[in-house]
Amino acid sequence: MRRRITLPLLTTGAVTATLAVAAPAQAHGYVSSPPSRQALCAENRVPDCGQIKYEPQSVEGPKGLKSCNAGIAQFAVLNDDSRGWPATSVGSSVTFTWVNTARHATSNWEYWIGNTRVAVVDGGGRQPDATVSHTVNLGGFSGRQKLLAVWNIADTANAFYSCVDLQIGGGGGNPTPSPTPTPAPTTPAPTPTATSSPAPSGTWTAGRTYQVGDTVTYNGLTYRCRQAHTAIAGWEPPNVPALWLQI
């Protein structure tokens, strides 16, 4: 989001004018699960995405748009349906999780398929948690669908946009487990006397790509990665519990 700072200017005759200065904003938010297109880029599951790989949370534009890139030219790849975006197989009920790296007061969240608004969740003008989840009924749809999730901010004219590719009715549940084979008799292994967490792979560092299961230290505490991502300033482990679990 571009923050607007109003500065007074004095002209001849003491007439006061204003100058709007655009200042770069910090991180904001996007749908992390099922993975949105920008999440897939950030996780490098779809390569060659350009700048969006490093700032999936920054797809911000005026309210009322229906585009995946919020009209931002450098994020145009998000509108390209020919990129072979992986579609998440889901049932008729889907839980969408937002990672909010800046917790703006919220008007509402909207979910669209085509020109149909399939769900709206009231934000009450309140500041949301660092992660927010909504369960949406998609029972009227089937097959491959592109869903547009919109986070409408309460105190600005802007919103954040995330497109999520889904295969509705493709299962969405857990796979049928394979039968457990009967183990052959073996000599019992010695009972371990103690267990410990895996050794951390290093100190958390902005700009580094982390995979699920990676462990890091930050401010003397150890965290395990919950979702693959490329770390940026503001995503320190204590700030984004959707990405890091303290162990």
SULDA-V498616 format. One record per backbone hydrogen bond with DSSP energy under -1.0 kcal/mol. CO is the residue of the C=O (numbers start at 1). NH is the residue of the N-H. Records with the same first field share a line. If there is no record, write none. Layout:
CO=NH / NH
This chain:
3=23
5=21
7=19
9=17
11=14
15=11
17=9
19=7
21=5
23=3
28=101 / 102
30=99
31=36
33=97
36=40
37=41
38=42
39=43
40=45 / 46
41=44
50=53
51=54
55=58
57=29
58=60
59=161
61=159
69=72
72=75
73=76
75=78
76=79
77=80
79=81
80=83
88=167
90=169 / 170
92=138
94=136
96=134
97=32 / 33
98=132
99=30
102=104
105=154
106=125
107=123
108=152
109=121
110=150
111=118 / 119
112=148
113=116
116=113
119=111
121=109
123=126
126=106
130=100
132=98
134=96
136=94
138=141
143=168
145=166
147=164
148=112
149=162
150=110
151=160
152=107 / 108
157=63
158=153
159=61
160=151
162=149
163=37
164=147
165=88
166=145
167=90 / 170
168=143
202=217
205=208
208=231
210=229
211=214
214=225
215=201
216=223
217=204
218=221
221=218
222=247
223=216
224=245
225=213
229=210
231=207
232=235
236=239
240=243 / 244
243=226
245=224
